[in-house]
Amino acid sequence: MPFTRRERLTMAFAVAIVSDLLSVWLEFLPPIQWVLDALTAASLFLILGRQWLLLPALVAEAIPGLAVMPAWVLVVGSVAIWGTVNPLRRR
């Protein structure tokens, strides 16, 4: 049974919040933060489907000093408001 739009958005917000909270503490450990951001981007890509709106957040998180901004939460919020959360395509 596929997840509903609301369930996927809830999961995406949970992943984004945890990632942004951890990013604040990992600001001075760039290699670990890069792994966290890559895992977050991959997780959100799987949860939300093919949402290319996630790429700007990945770029923003790669810039030193911007990790204190909740980029992942902002991107998931923009997907919730303006973007689409398409159901995963069945093959």
Secondary structure, DSSP 8 states (H G I E B T S, - for coil): ----HHHHHHHHHHHHHHHHHHHHHTTT-HHHHHHHHHHHHHHHHHHH-S-TTHHHHHHHHHSTTGGGS-HHHHHHHHHHHTS--------
